Amino acid sequence: MKRIITLIFASLIIALGFSADTFAQTKFRPRSINNRQQHQQKRIVSGVKSGELTAKETYRLEREQYQIHRKEVRFRHSGDGLSHRERYRLQRQLNQSSRHIYKQKHDRQDYQYPKKRL
């Protein structure tokens, strides 16, 4: 009887070990730098199309995106890809840029609201 319980217990531990390995492989991975830049560019374009961004706001946001891109290129050419510190700096700048896009899109400058029909 003890042998059967030991076998069941051992097989249970092995099964849990395999399932833990599966969960470790499917953990959340943050977006890559390039994907985030593309997404932010789409947000800027949608803001221009919807009228939420003025020309001046668009220029500033585009310039900020360009500066982040240039920094990424410089980092990538300085060694073997991006170091953890460089990736962290770029992610922080992208976070800040994302906040700027949000604020500019929601500040109601030059945004035309639809008129109510009576």
Contacts in CASP RR format, 6 or more apart in sequence:
PFRMAT RR
TARGET T0000
AUTHOR 0000-0000-0000
METHOD contacts of the structure
MODEL  1
MKRIITLIFASLIIALGFSADTFAQTKFRPRSINNRQQHQQKRIVSGVKS
GELTAKETYRLEREQYQIHRKEVRFRHSGDGLSHRERYRLQRQLNQSSRH
IYKQKHDRQDYQYPKKRL
30 91 0 8 1.000
31 39 0 8 1.000
33 72 0 8 1.000
33 82 0 8 1.000
33 87 0 8 1.000
33 90 0 8 1.000
33 91 0 8 1.000
33 94 0 8 1.000
36 91 0 8 1.000
36 94 0 8 1.000
36 98 0 8 1.000
37 65 0 8 1.000
37 68 0 8 1.000
37 69 0 8 1.000
37 72 0 8 1.000
37 94 0 8 1.000
40 65 0 8 1.000
40 94 0 8 1.000
40 97 0 8 1.000
40 98 0 8 1.000
40 101 0 8 1.000
41 65 0 8 1.000
43 101 0 8 1.000
43 105 0 8 1.000
44 53 0 8 1.000
44 58 0 8 1.000
44 61 0 8 1.000
44 62 0 8 1.000
44 65 0 8 1.000
44 101 0 8 1.000
47 53 0 8 1.000
47 105 0 8 1.000
48 58 0 8 1.000
51 110 0 8 1.000
51 111 0 8 1.000
51 112 0 8 1.000
52 104 0 8 1.000
52 105 0 8 1.000
52 106 0 8 1.000
52 111 0 8 1.000
53 61 0 8 1.000
53 104 0 8 1.000
53 105 0 8 1.000
54 109 0 8 1.000
54 110 0 8 1.000
57 104 0 8 1.000
57 109 0 8 1.000
60 100 0 8 1.000
60 104 0 8 1.000
61 97 0 8 1.000
61 100 0 8 1.000
61 101 0 8 1.000
61 104 0 8 1.000
64 97 0 8 1.000
64 100 0 8 1.000
65 97 0 8 1.000
68 90 0 8 1.000
68 93 0 8 1.000
68 94 0 8 1.000
68 97 0 8 1.000
71 89 0 8 1.000
71 90 0 8 1.000
71 93 0 8 1.000
72 82 0 8 1.000
72 90 0 8 1.000
75 81 0 8 1.000
75 82 0 8 1.000
75 83 0 8 1.000
75 86 0 8 1.000
75 90 0 8 1.000
76 82 0 8 1.000
82 90 0 8 1.000
END
